[in-house]
């Protein structure tokens, strides 16, 4: 099942900073925006990572729900 999760991919962009994460919540790719200063890049990166994690969790919950008998896991 982990292999199936790994195929789920989410890409989030904030202010030119891009993060791609798979369904195992492993970061596949990070692209920074050289036009932002360090603090702006750090903030955008944190936002991307948090949003990607949340989207992956929601996506997997929708996949797992029917498998768990609709128990809402």
PyMOL commands that set and color helices and strands:
alter all, ss='L'
color gray80, all
select helices_A, chain A and resi 2-7+38-67
alter helices_A, ss='H'
color red, helices_A
select strands_A, chain A and resi 9-14+17-22+27-31
alter strands_A, ss='S'
color yellow, strands_A
deselect
rebuild
show_as cartoon
